[in-house]
Amino acid sequence: MSLDAELAAQLARDYTQAKLSEQDRAMLDYAAKLTRHAVRVSPEDLDRLRQVGFDDRGILQINLIASYFNYINRVADGLGVGRPVA
């Protein structure tokens, strides 16, 4: 959460190019991998999060939040929420 409009714009364009802390970058890398290739998440991905300061509770929270948003977006997409009515 930030009031920094430039950071928000960078994140919207491409988070990998945004000026982020090492911890924020690792968190977003994990969330992106979980979103795009969940079956490829490995113990090394979790170790990376631990290396930048996340404990198991923090890792669980990152996982749950990213997973919830993935789930609810698929529910909305599957029901046509937000699509124009024909």
Order of alpha helices (4+ residues) and beta strands (2+ residues): alpha-alpha-alpha-alpha
